[in-house]
Amino acid sequence: MRKIKPDVPGIIAGTVLSGGATIWILNDNGVVQTDDLGLTAALLLVAAGIIGLAASHRS
């Protein structure tokens, strides 16, 4: 049986989009203030990069 390779760009795009939607919901409900959005967005991109690297290095 042939192993299917993960779709890394799709994983990263899905992570960024779902993270952006989460930030939007948290900002809309007042949990995250607009002053914190830069840090939150940076952490989201770092997390997406780590997830993408982990997915691409799986055997």
Residue pairs with C-beta under 8 A, 6 or more apart in sequence:
6 55
6 56
6 58
8 52
8 55
8 56
11 51
11 52
11 55
12 48
12 49
12 51
12 52
15 44
15 47
15 48
15 51
15 52
16 44
16 45
16 48
19 44
19 47
19 48
20 44
23 32
23 37
23 40
23 41
23 44
26 32
27 33
27 34
27 37
32 40
